[in-house]
């Protein structure tokens, strides 16, 4: 990977913060809802997750016990807007069983971050990105989330290749930015917003807030 330059990594955040202002992400009423949303958002747009969550809220209270009380086919039907609904229903059930058997919020939130991370990763269907979403936004732990949008933007800026091991890139960002939960939450949200609006698969480079920092400014000016 190219050297992850500390000054440039911070400059990217500052430029995006000016462009998009505070994002206040992740939208949820409870930490448990953040965790459920992190599973539902796998391989789909957040707008679809919102519809799935609305279906669940209309039927049940969003708790592990209420989800586990549903018939799996009924759960799959309710979350169908999020796609892969049979698979995600199984993942929600597996997670809710883990959550309940682990002692729920009180027990899990008392664990050290690395222990909690390993426990989350032990749940079938929860990989590093989903676990780190939960850690950062539900448990408010200083864990930097690496998703496809982050990889895309850093690679285009010349700050990475885009195919580094997840842990390599995560730890590199954390070592530069320091353990700052609020910064990590905002930075991730800003990267997601920029990737959706401007730095798309076919980038809209004209007027991009990161042009002065980018390795490929003006590559596509549509």
N, C-alpha and C positions, 0 to 999 in steps of 0.2 A: 504494500500500500504506500502511496505517497505520504510524505511527512504531514501529519495533521497539525498544521501550524496554529498555535494558540491564539495569536492575534487575529488571524483570519476567521477562525471558528467563532470567536466572540463578535467580530465585525459582522458576520452573517446574521447573528441573532439581533444585533442592534439595528441593522438595516431592515430586517423583517418586522421588528417591533414597531418601527416608525411607519412602515407600510400598512400593517394590518391592525395595529393597536392590540390591546389585551384580548385574548381569546376566551378566557374563563372555561377552558376545557378540562374535565370531561363532564358532559351534561348528565346528571343523575341525581336522584333524591336521597340515595343511601349508598354507602360503600358496597353493600351486597349487590345493588343494581349495577354499579360500575363493573363488578366482576362478571355478572351475567352478560352485560353488554360486551365485555371483552371477548367472550366466547362467541356471541352471536355475530360480532363484526368480522370474524374470520372470513376472508374471501368474498366480502360484499361491501356495499356502500352503507354509510351510517344512516342514510334516509330509510333504508330497508330495515335496519335494526330498530329504528324508532317505531316503525309500524309493528314489528314483532313485539316490542316491549309494551306498546299500547294495547295490543291484543291480550297479553298476559295480565296487565294491570286491570283490564276490564273484567277479567275472569277470577283472578286470585290476588291475594296479597303477595308481594314479591319477597318471599322467604324461601329458604331451602326446604322447609317442611311442606309448604304449599305446593312447590314444584314437584316434590317427590310424591305427593298425594294424587297428582294427575296421572291418568293413564298415559303411557308413552305415546300412543297414537294421537291422543288429544293434545298433548304437549307439542308434538310435531306439527299438528294442524295450526296451533296458535302461533308458532314461530315461523310458519312457512314463508312470510315475506322476506326473511333473512337468507333464504336459499339453503340448500343442503340440509333441509329441515330434519330428515330422519337421523342423519349423522350428528347434527347439532343437538337434537333431543337427547341422544345417547351421551353426548359430552356434557350437557347440562345435568343430566341425572348422575353421571360419574362425579362431577364436581360437587353437586349438592350432597351426595353421600359422603364424599371426603370432608366437606365443610362441616357437616353435622357430626361425623365421627371424630373429627379433630377438636371439637369443642366450640365451634362457631367463632364469631368475631372476637370474643374476649380472649380465647386461648390463642388464636392465630396472631392477633395483633400484638401479643406479648412476646412473640418469638423474635430473635435477632434476624436481621434482614437476610443473611445468607442461608440460615436454616429455613426460614419461611420460603425463600425462593426455591430451594431444593424440594421442599414439600409440595409446592405448587407444580413444579416440573414433573413430579412423580405421578400426577393425575393424568390419565389417558386423554389425549387430545389437547393438552396444554403445553405449548412449546415456549421457547424463550420470549418471543414478542408478546404473547398473551399473558404470560406470567409477569413480565415487566410492566405491562399496562396495569395489571392489578396492583402490583407493588407501588407504582408511582402514583396512581390516581385514587385507589381505594385505601391503601395502607400509608400513603404519603411517605414512601421511602425514597432516598436519593438514588434511583436506578434509571439510567438513561435508556429510553426505548429506541430500538433500531428497527425501522420498518422499511418497506420497499421505497417509500417516498424519501426517507432520509438517505438511503443508499444512492438513489438517483441524483439527488441534489448535490451531495458531497462529491460524487464522481464527476459531475459536470463542472463543479467548481475546481476540480483538480486536487481535491482533498482526500481522495480515495479512488479505488478501482471500481467499487460497486459490488465486488464479489468476495470481500474479506469475510473470514469467519465472524459470526455474530458477536462472540465474546471479545474478539480482538478490537472491533470497532466500538463496542459499548464501553469497554474499559478505557480505551484511548480518549473517548469523549469525556468520561467521568474524571479521568486524571487531569484533564485540562480545565474543565469547568468547576471542579470541586463539588462537594456534596451539598447541592442546593436544590431542594425539592421544587420550590416555586419556579426557579429558572428552568429546570428540566421539564416541568409541566408546560410552561409557556413555549419553550423552544420546540418541543415536539409538536404542539398544536400549530405553531407558526409554520413549521416545515410541511405539515400536512396541508394547511391552507394554501401555501405557495405552490405546492405540487399539484393541487387540484385546480388552481386558478391560472397559473402561469407556466410552471416547470412541468408540463405534462409530458406524456410519451413523445408527442411532437411539440416541442417547447415554443412558447410565445415570447421570444426574447426581446422584442421591441418594448421598451419601457420597463423592463424587469428591474426590480429594486436591487438585484444582485449583479447587474451587468459589470460594474467596476471590479467585482471580486471574482468574476467567472472566467474559467479557462476557455469558454466558447461563446463569448458575447456576440449577439447578432447572427448566430448560426441559422436561426429561422426567425423571420421578422413578421410572421403573420399575426 
